Amino acid sequence: GRGGRGGRGGRGGRGGRGGKGGRRAMKKRGTSQRKRTTATVRRRMANSEDHVWIQYSPCTCDGPCDERTCLCIRDGNFCERYCACGGSCSNAFTGCACLRGQCHTRACPCFAAARECDPDLCKRCVATAATIAHDAREGWPFTDLCLPVPPPPEVPTEGPNARGDPTESCVNMKLLLRQRKQICLGVSAIAGWGAFLKDGAKKNELLGEYTGELITQVEADRRGKIYDRVNCSFLFNLNDQWCLDAHLKGNKLKFANHSATPNCYAKVLMVRGDHRVGIFAKDNIAPGEELTYDYRYERDKAPAWAQSDEPAGPLVY
């Protein structure tokens, strides 16, 4: 199956009223940014099921971004730090400030906009990213295995400069931090090989990332005709320009079969400027259970093995 992607402040008044004018301009800019961000998030929430994401291309705006000149606004994307505006315009995503346990619900603006939390933007999520990255020995410029392990990140202190509470944990950065479940390969009860979960998973928990060769949509159409002849395809739509082909360069999740009653679902997320595909548990999954998700076949084009509505059972060792 092939699925879908997720300025400068005004100047102050003249003369002695410059400070007051500046406050008015800043307040107006903040209100405009919140309205624009909220509208974009609501649109993505409403169309998240069938929406095909538009490839993010950094804008080249020299001045304030607007609908006439900004490529990001025209494409329905937020401005990022990679844009010429530096992600400081009215179309920039401001991140979240969620309390503990809210980053996996639609109360979190990142989650609602089909984005992973960004530790550079989300004030309360930076402590989680720093701690996990240190434990995994990632994020530090190791040039030699014999170098000493750097000390753990400092615990944020109370006060206005604190960027997070070490007791709070963000669960919306698992693709960024490479937190995934162990997937096993085995003979499928549906067709061919299948992907099985070694340990259990809770509902909406990330199982892993669907990876593959990044190819254009034109190349995907060419390869798709060849794959259809052998009734075996690992293509997955990433956005309107790119597609993932896991035929040669994918991981074990490419063996997750189709089911009309799946226990997983795929979701395209924006992770620091890139679209990536996460596979999540649709329900609680028992250890050893085969992983399936809906390929979204058209009924008359689905292969015979994919037309069964019977759910997959657990793996028998």
C-alpha positions in Angstrom: 0.0 0.0 0.0 1.1 3.6 -0.5 0.0 6.1 2.1 0.5 9.9 2.6 3.4 13.6 4.8 2.5 15.8 8.6 9.0 37.4 10.2 10.0 39.8 11.7 8.1 41.7 14.3 6.6 45.0 13.6 8.5 48.2 14.4 7.4 50.6 17.1 5.7 53.9 16.6 7.6 57.1 16.0 8.9 59.5 18.6 8.1 59.1 22.3 5.4 56.5 21.6 7.8 54.0 20.0 7.7 51.6 23.0 4.0 51.5 23.1 3.7 51.0 19.4 6.3 48.2 19.6 4.2 46.4 22.2 1.1 46.7 20.0 2.9 45.4 17.0 4.4 42.5 19.0 0.9 41.6 20.4 -0.6 41.8 16.9 2.2 39.6 15.5 1.7 37.0 18.3 -2.1 36.9 17.8 -1.7 36.5 14.0 0.8 33.7 14.4 -1.5 31.8 16.9 -4.5 32.2 14.5 -2.5 31.0 11.5 -1.0 28.1 13.4 -4.3 27.0 14.9 -6.0 27.1 11.5 -3.2 25.0 9.9 -3.3 22.5 12.8 -7.1 22.1 12.6 -6.9 21.6 8.8 -4.3 18.8 9.2 -6.4 17.2 12.0 -9.5 17.1 9.7 -7.6 15.7 6.7 -5.0 13.5 8.5 -6.6 10.3 7.2 -6.4 10.9 3.4 -4.1 13.9 3.2 -1.1 13.7 0.9 1.6 15.9 2.4 3.4 18.5 0.4 7.2 18.2 0.3 8.7 20.9 2.5 11.0 23.3 0.5 12.7 26.1 2.4 11.4 29.5 1.4 13.7 32.3 0.2 11.8 35.3 1.7 14.1 38.3 2.4 11.4 40.1 4.4 8.3 39.1 6.3 6.6 36.0 4.9 3.2 36.4 3.2 1.0 34.4 1.0 2.2 36.1 -2.2 5.9 35.4 -1.8 6.3 32.5 0.7 6.6 29.1 -0.7 5.9 27.5 2.7 2.6 29.3 3.1 1.5 28.4 -0.4 2.2 24.7 0.2 0.5 24.7 3.6 3.7 24.1 5.5 5.2 25.9 8.4 8.5 27.8 8.0 11.4 26.0 9.6 14.8 27.0 10.8 16.2 26.1 7.3 14.2 28.8 5.6 15.8 32.2 4.7 13.5 33.8 7.3 15.1 31.5 9.9 11.8 30.2 11.2 11.1 33.5 13.0 8.2 34.8 10.9 4.5 34.7 11.5 4.3 31.3 9.7 6.9 29.6 11.9 5.9 26.7 14.2 6.4 27.7 17.8 6.5 24.2 19.4 4.6 23.2 22.5 4.8 23.7 26.2 2.9 20.6 27.3 2.8 19.3 30.8 3.7 15.7 31.5 1.7 13.1 29.6 0.1 15.5 27.1 2.5 15.2 24.1 0.7 12.1 22.8 -2.8 13.8 22.6 -4.3 16.4 20.4 -3.9 18.9 23.2 -0.3 19.1 22.0 0.0 21.3 19.0 3.0 19.2 17.7 1.0 16.0 17.8 -2.1 17.7 16.3 0.0 19.0 13.4 1.5 15.6 12.7 4.9 16.6 13.9 7.3 15.2 16.4 8.3 17.5 19.2 11.5 19.4 18.5 13.8 19.9 21.5 14.9 23.2 19.9 11.3 24.6 20.0 9.5 22.7 22.8 10.6 24.0 26.1 9.5 21.1 28.3 10.7 18.3 25.9 14.4 19.2 25.9 15.2 17.4 29.1 13.8 14.1 27.7 15.9 14.5 24.5 19.1 15.3 26.4 18.7 12.4 28.8 17.9 9.8 26.2 20.6 10.9 23.8 23.2 10.7 26.6 22.1 7.2 27.6 22.2 6.1 23.9 25.6 7.8 23.5 24.3 9.8 20.5 24.6 13.5 20.0 28.2 13.8 21.1 31.1 14.0 18.6 32.8 10.7 19.4 35.9 10.3 17.2 37.4 7.5 19.1 35.8 4.6 21.0 38.4 5.1 23.8 37.2 8.6 24.5 35.7 9.0 28.0 31.9 9.2 28.2 30.8 12.8 28.8 28.9 13.6 31.9 25.1 13.5 31.8 23.3 16.7 31.1 22.8 19.2 33.9 19.5 19.0 35.7 17.4 22.1 34.8 17.0 24.5 37.7 13.9 26.3 38.9 13.3 29.8 37.6 12.4 31.5 34.4 15.5 30.1 32.5 14.6 26.5 33.2 13.7 24.6 29.9 12.2 21.5 31.4 11.6 19.2 34.3 13.8 16.0 34.4 10.8 14.1 35.8 8.7 14.9 32.8 9.0 12.6 29.8 7.9 13.5 26.2 6.7 10.5 24.2 6.5 12.3 20.9 10.1 12.2 19.9 10.7 8.5 19.4 11.5 8.7 15.7 14.0 11.4 16.4 15.6 9.5 19.3 15.4 6.1 17.6 13.3 4.5 20.2 11.7 1.4 18.7 10.5 -2.1 19.5 12.3 -5.3 18.5 10.7 -6.8 15.4 11.2 -10.5 14.4 10.8 -12.1 11.0 8.8 -15.3 10.6 6.4 -17.3 8.4 3.1 -15.3 8.1 -0.3 -16.8 8.7 -1.5 -14.5 5.9 1.0 -14.7 3.1 4.7 -15.3 2.7 6.9 -13.8 5.4 5.6 -11.6 8.2 6.7 -9.2 10.9 6.2 -10.2 14.6 6.5 -8.2 17.7 8.9 -9.8 20.3 7.6 -7.9 23.3 4.1 -6.4 23.8 3.1 -2.9 22.9 0.4 -0.5 24.2 -2.1 1.3 22.1 -0.6 4.1 20.0 2.9 3.2 21.0 5.6 3.5 18.3 6.8 0.1 17.0 9.4 1.4 14.5 10.0 3.4 11.3 9.2 2.3 7.8 12.4 2.9 5.9 13.5 2.4 2.3 15.1 3.9 -0.8 13.9 7.4 -1.4 12.6 7.7 -5.0 10.5 10.1 -7.0 6.9 9.5 -7.7 7.7 9.0 -11.4 10.2 6.3 -10.6 7.6 4.8 -8.1 5.1 4.5 -10.9 7.6 2.8 -13.1 8.7 0.3 -10.5 5.1 -0.2 -9.4 4.2 -1.7 -12.8 7.0 -4.2 -12.4 6.1 -5.1 -8.8 2.4 -5.6 -9.8 3.5 -8.4 -12.2 5.1 -10.4 -9.4 2.4 -9.4 -6.9 4.9 -8.0 -4.4 5.4 -4.3 -3.7 7.1 -2.4 -0.9 6.3 1.1 -2.1 5.0 3.7 0.4 4.0 7.2 -0.4 5.9 9.8 1.6 4.5 13.0 0.1 3.6 14.5 -3.2 7.2 14.2 -4.6 8.8 11.3 -2.9 8.1 7.6 -2.2 9.8 5.0 -0.1 10.8 1.7 -1.8 11.7 -0.9 0.8 12.4 -3.7 -1.7 16.2 -3.7 -1.2 16.8 -1.1 1.5 14.0 -1.5 4.0 13.9 -3.1 7.5 11.8 -5.9 8.9 8.7 -3.7 9.1 8.3 -4.0 5.3 7.1 -7.6 5.9 4.1 -6.4 7.9 1.2 -7.8 5.8 -2.2 -6.2 4.9 -5.3 -6.8 6.9 -8.8 -5.4 6.9 -8.7 -5.6 10.7 -5.1 -4.5 11.4 -3.4 -4.1 14.8 -1.1 -1.3 13.5 -1.4 1.9 11.5 1.1 4.0 9.6 1.5 7.7 10.1 3.6 10.3 8.2 5.3 12.7 10.6 7.4 15.8 10.1 10.6 15.3 12.0 12.9 18.4 12.0 12.1 19.3 8.4 11.8 15.7 7.0 8.8 13.5 6.4 9.2 10.1 8.0 6.8 7.1 8.4 6.1 5.7 11.8 4.3 2.4 12.4 2.1 2.5 15.6 0.1 0.0 17.5 -3.6 0.4 16.8 -4.6 -1.7 19.9 -2.7 -3.4 22.7 -0.5 -6.0 21.0 0.5 -9.2 22.7 4.1 -10.6 22.6 4.7 -12.7 19.5 1.7 -11.3 17.6 1.9 -10.7 13.9 1.9 -7.1 12.8 -0.6 -6.0 10.2 -1.9 -2.7 8.9 -4.3 -1.5 6.2 -2.6 -1.1 2.8 -5.7 0.7 1.6 -6.1 -1.4 -1.5 -8.9 -0.6 -3.9 -11.3 -3.5 -3.6 -11.1 -4.6 -7.2 -7.2 -4.3 -7.3 -6.4 -6.2 -4.0 -4.8 -9.6 -4.4 -6.7 -12.6 -3.3 -4.8 -13.1 0.0 -5.5 -9.5 1.0 -9.3 -9.8 0.7 -9.7 -11.9 3.8 -11.2 -10.1 6.8 -9.9 -12.6 9.4 -7.5 -11.0 11.9 -4.0 -12.4 12.3 -3.3 -14.7 15.3 -0.3 -14.8 17.5 2.9 -16.5 16.5 3.2 -20.0 17.8 6.8 -20.9 18.8 
